[in-house]
Amino acid sequence: MEYYHIPSSVEETLSIADNYSGNYTYFAGGTDIQIYRKQKLDTHDHIIDLSRLDELKSITV
C-alpha cells in the first residue's frame, strides 16, 4: 500500500519520517520516482513530498 504525505513544515516532515522508520521516500517534484516505482526499484510504502516546503527552496551560505 502507498501513502502520499504533503507536510507543511520541516518539523512535520521529520515527524512523518520518524513515524515510518525508513519506510519512506522523499519526493521534490521530479519524475524519476515514478520510473523507480514502476520498475520496483523503490518499494517504500510512504512518499513524503517536499515541494511545498519554502524552507527547502533555497540555500543560503
N, CA, C and O atoms as a GROMACS GRO file, in nm:
protein
  244
    1MET      N    1   0.084  -0.118   0.000
    1MET     CA    2   0.000   0.000   0.000
    1MET      C    3   0.089   0.124   0.000
    1MET      O    4   0.198   0.123   0.057
    2GLU      N    5   0.043   0.228  -0.063
    2GLU     CA    6   0.122   0.350  -0.078
    2GLU      C    7   0.048   0.469  -0.016
    2GLU      O    8  -0.072   0.485  -0.035
    3TYR      N    9   0.122   0.551   0.058
    3TYR     CA   10   0.066   0.670   0.121
    3TYR      C   11   0.148   0.790   0.077
    3TYR      O   12   0.270   0.785   0.072
    4TYR      N   13   0.079   0.899   0.046
    4TYR     CA   14   0.142   1.021  -0.002
    4TYR      C   15   0.122   1.130   0.102
    4TYR      O   16   0.008   1.165   0.134
    5HIS      N   17   0.231   1.184   0.155
    5HIS     CA   18   0.224   1.286   0.260
    5HIS      C   19   0.272   1.420   0.203
    5HIS      O   20   0.372   1.425   0.131
    6ILE      N   21   0.201   1.527   0.237
    6ILE     CA   22   0.240   1.662   0.195
    6ILE      C   23   0.253   1.747   0.322
    6ILE      O   24   0.158   1.815   0.361
    7PRO      N   25   0.369   1.744   0.385
    7PRO     CA   26   0.388   1.821   0.508
    7PRO      C   27   0.394   1.971   0.479
    7PRO      O   28   0.427   2.013   0.369
    8SER      N   29   0.362   2.049   0.582
    8SER     CA   30   0.363   2.195   0.566
    8SER      C   31   0.482   2.260   0.636
    8SER      O   32   0.496   2.383   0.632
    9SER      N   33   0.567   2.181   0.699
    9SER     CA   34   0.686   2.236   0.765
    9SER      C   35   0.794   2.128   0.770
    9SER      O   36   0.768   2.010   0.754
   10VAL      N   37   0.917   2.174   0.794
   10VAL     CA   38   1.028   2.080   0.808
   10VAL      C   39   1.005   1.992   0.931
   10VAL      O   40   1.033   1.873   0.929
   11GLU      N   41   0.953   2.052   1.038
   11GLU     CA   42   0.927   1.976   1.160
   11GLU      C   43   0.827   1.863   1.134
   11GLU      O   44   0.846   1.751   1.181
   12GLU      N   45   0.721   1.893   1.059
   12GLU     CA   46   0.621   1.790   1.025
   12GLU      C   47   0.684   1.682   0.938
   12GLU      O   48   0.654   1.564   0.953
   13THR      N   49   0.771   1.723   0.847
   13THR     CA   50   0.842   1.627   0.761
   13THR      C   51   0.922   1.529   0.844
   13THR      O   52   0.916   1.408   0.822
   14LEU      N   53   0.998   1.581   0.940
   14LEU     CA   54   1.080   1.496   1.025
   14LEU      C   55   0.995   1.404   1.112
   14LEU      O   56   1.033   1.290   1.139
   15SER      N   57   0.881   1.453   1.156
   15SER     CA   58   0.790   1.372   1.236
   15SER      C   59   0.734   1.256   1.154
   15SER      O   60   0.727   1.142   1.203
   16ILE      N   61   0.694   1.284   1.031
   16ILE     CA   62   0.644   1.178   0.943
   16ILE      C   63   0.753   1.074   0.919
   16ILE      O   64   0.728   0.954   0.929
   17ALA      N   65   0.872   1.121   0.888
   17ALA     CA   66   0.984   1.029   0.864
   17ALA      C   67   1.012   0.944   0.987
   17ALA      O   68   1.037   0.824   0.975
   18ASP      N   69   1.008   1.004   1.104
   18ASP     CA   70   1.033   0.931   1.228
   18ASP      C   71   0.926   0.823   1.252
   18ASP      O   72   0.957   0.715   1.300
   19ASN      N   73   0.802   0.854   1.217
   19ASN     CA   74   0.692   0.759   1.237
   19ASN      C   75   0.703   0.635   1.150
   19ASN      O   76   0.651   0.529   1.188
   20TYR      N   77   0.769   0.645   1.036
   20TYR     CA   78   0.770   0.532   0.942
   20TYR      C   79   0.906   0.466   0.928
   20TYR      O   80   0.930   0.393   0.832
   21SER      N   81   0.995   0.490   1.020
   21SER     CA   82   1.121   0.416   1.037
   21SER      C   83   1.191   0.375   0.908
   21SER      O   84   1.223   0.257   0.890
   22GLY      N   85   1.215   0.469   0.819
   22GLY     CA   86   1.289   0.438   0.697
   22GLY      C   87   1.205   0.382   0.584
   22GLY      O   88   1.258   0.356   0.476
   23ASN      N   89   1.076   0.361   0.606
   23ASN     CA   90   0.988   0.306   0.502
   23ASN      C   91   0.924   0.421   0.422
   23ASN      O   92   0.803   0.424   0.403
   24TYR      N   93   1.008   0.514   0.376
   24TYR     CA   94   0.959   0.631   0.303
   24TYR      C   95   1.063   0.675   0.200
   24TYR      O   96   1.181   0.640   0.208
   25THR      N   97   1.015   0.752   0.104
   25THR     CA   98   1.100   0.815   0.003
   25THR      C   99   1.064   0.962   0.001
   25THR      O  100   0.947   0.998   0.005
   26TYR      N  101   1.167   1.049  -0.006
   26TYR     CA  102   1.140   1.192  -0.023
   26TYR      C  103   1.116   1.220  -0.170
   26TYR      O  104   1.181   1.161  -0.257
   27PHE      N  105   1.023   1.310  -0.197
   27PHE     CA  106   0.987   1.348  -0.333
   27PHE      C  107   0.986   1.500  -0.339
   27PHE      O  108   0.928   1.565  -0.252
   28ALA      N  109   1.050   1.556  -0.442
   28ALA     CA  110   1.055   1.702  -0.451
   28ALA      C  111   1.018   1.752  -0.590
   28ALA      O  112   1.071   1.853  -0.636
   29GLY      N  113   0.930   1.683  -0.657
   29GLY     CA  114   0.880   1.729  -0.786
   29GLY      C  115   0.940   1.660  -0.906
   29GLY      O  116   0.895   1.685  -1.018
   30GLY      N  117   1.038   1.576  -0.888
   30GLY     CA  118   1.100   1.506  -1.002
   30GLY      C  119   1.015   1.390  -1.050
   30GLY      O  120   0.929   1.340  -0.978
   31THR      N  121   1.040   1.347  -1.171
   31THR     CA  122   0.964   1.236  -1.227
   31THR      C  123   1.035   1.103  -1.211
   31THR      O  124   0.975   0.998  -1.238
   32ASP      N  125   1.160   1.103  -1.167
   32ASP     CA  126   1.235   0.978  -1.153
   32ASP      C  127   1.168   0.880  -1.058
   32ASP      O  128   1.174   0.758  -1.080
   33ILE      N  129   1.104   0.930  -0.955
   33ILE     CA  130   1.043   0.839  -0.858
   33ILE      C  131   0.936   0.751  -0.924
   33ILE      O  132   0.920   0.635  -0.888
   34GLN      N  133   0.864   0.806  -1.021
   34GLN     CA  134   0.763   0.726  -1.091
   34GLN      C  135   0.827   0.612  -1.168
   34GLN      O  136   0.774   0.501  -1.171
   35ILE      N  137   0.940   0.638  -1.228
   35ILE     CA  138   1.014   0.534  -1.301
   35ILE      C  139   1.063   0.428  -1.204
   35ILE      O  140   1.049   0.309  -1.229
   36TYR      N  141   1.122   0.471  -1.093
   36TYR     CA  142   1.173   0.377  -0.992
   36TYR      C  143   1.062   0.288  -0.938
   36TYR      O  144   1.082   0.168  -0.919
   37ARG      N  145   0.946   0.347  -0.912
   37ARG     CA  146   0.836   0.269  -0.857
   37ARG      C  147   0.782   0.171  -0.960
   37ARG      O  148   0.748   0.057  -0.928
   38LYS      N  149   0.774   0.215  -1.083
   38LYS     CA  150   0.724   0.127  -1.189
   38LYS      C  151   0.817   0.007  -1.208
   38LYS      O  152   0.771  -0.105  -1.233
   39GLN      N  153   0.948   0.030  -1.197
   39GLN     CA  154   1.046  -0.077  -1.213
   39GLN      C  155   1.071  -0.151  -1.082
   39GLN      O  156   1.157  -0.239  -1.075
   40LYS      N  157   0.997  -0.116  -0.978
   40LYS     CA  158   1.009  -0.178  -0.846
   40LYS      C  159   1.147  -0.158  -0.782
   40LYS      O  160   1.193  -0.241  -0.704
   41LEU      N  161   1.212  -0.047  -0.817
   41LEU     CA  162   1.340  -0.011  -0.756
   41LEU      C  163   1.318   0.065  -0.626
   41LEU      O  164   1.408   0.072  -0.542
   42ASP      N  165   1.200   0.122  -0.609
   42ASP     CA  166   1.162   0.190  -0.486
   42ASP      C  167   1.036   0.123  -0.435
   42ASP      O  168   0.930   0.133  -0.497
   43THR      N  169   1.046   0.054  -0.323
   43THR     CA  170   0.932  -0.020  -0.270
   43THR      C  171   0.881   0.034  -0.136
   43THR      O  172   0.808  -0.034  -0.065
   44HIS      N  173   0.921   0.156  -0.103
   44HIS     CA  174   0.874   0.217   0.022
   44HIS      C  175   0.723   0.240   0.016
   44HIS      O  176   0.668   0.268  -0.091
   45ASP      N  177   0.657   0.229   0.131
   45ASP     CA  178   0.512   0.249   0.138
   45ASP      C  179   0.472   0.395   0.144
   45ASP      O  180   0.359   0.430   0.111
   46HIS      N  181   0.564   0.482   0.187
   46HIS     CA  182   0.529   0.622   0.208
   46HIS      C  183   0.615   0.713   0.121
   46HIS      O  184   0.736   0.694   0.108
   47ILE      N  185   0.550   0.812   0.061
   47ILE     CA  186   0.618   0.915  -0.015
   47ILE      C  187   0.596   1.046   0.059
   47ILE      O  188   0.482   1.082   0.091
   48ILE      N  189   0.705   1.117   0.088
   48ILE     CA  190   0.696   1.246   0.156
   48ILE      C  191   0.733   1.354   0.055
   48ILE      O  192   0.847   1.363   0.011
   49ASP      N  193   0.635   1.436   0.020
   49ASP     CA  194   0.652   1.541  -0.081
   49ASP      C  195   0.713   1.666  -0.016
   49ASP      O  196   0.654   1.724   0.075
   50LEU      N  197   0.830   1.706  -0.063
   50LEU     CA  198   0.900   1.823  -0.008
   50LEU      C  199   0.877   1.950  -0.090
   50LEU      O  200   0.926   2.056  -0.053
   51SER      N  201   0.804   1.940  -0.198
   51SER     CA  202   0.794   2.050  -0.294
   51SER      C  203   0.727   2.176  -0.240
   51SER      O  204   0.745   2.283  -0.297
   52ARG      N  205   0.650   2.166  -0.133
   52ARG     CA  206   0.580   2.284  -0.080
   52ARG      C  207   0.649   2.346   0.041
   52ARG      O  208   0.594   2.436   0.105
   53LEU      N  209   0.768   2.297   0.072
   53LEU     CA  210   0.839   2.350   0.189
   53LEU      C  211   0.928   2.467   0.148
   53LEU      O  212   1.035   2.447   0.089
   54ASP      N  213   0.884   2.587   0.178
   54ASP     CA  214   0.960   2.707   0.140
   54ASP      C  215   1.100   2.707   0.198
   54ASP      O  216   1.193   2.760   0.136
   55GLU      N  217   1.118   2.649   0.317
   55GLU     CA  218   1.249   2.645   0.382
   55GLU      C  219   1.352   2.569   0.300
   55GLU      O  220   1.472   2.590   0.317
   56LEU      N  221   1.308   2.481   0.212
   56LEU     CA  222   1.399   2.398   0.134
   56LEU      C  223   1.415   2.445  -0.011
   56LEU      O  224   1.479   2.376  -0.091
   57LYS      N  225   1.358   2.559  -0.045
   57LYS     CA  226   1.364   2.606  -0.184
   57LYS      C  227   1.489   2.685  -0.217
   57LYS      O  228   1.514   2.714  -0.334
   58SER      N  229   1.568   2.719  -0.117
   58SER     CA  230   1.693   2.792  -0.144
   58SER      C  231   1.798   2.754  -0.040
   58SER      O  232   1.767   2.702   0.068
   59ILE      N  233   1.921   2.782  -0.076
   59ILE     CA  234   2.033   2.757   0.014
   59ILE      C  235   2.102   2.891   0.038
   59ILE      O  236   2.138   2.961  -0.056
   60THR      N  237   2.120   2.925   0.163
   60THR     CA  238   2.189   3.049   0.199
   60THR      C  239   2.318   3.014   0.270
   60THR      O  240   2.320   2.935   0.364
   61VAL      N  241   2.427   3.074   0.222
   61VAL     CA  242   2.559   3.047   0.282
   61VAL      C  243   2.604   3.169   0.357
   61VAL      O  244   2.713   3.169   0.416
   0.00000   0.00000   0.00000
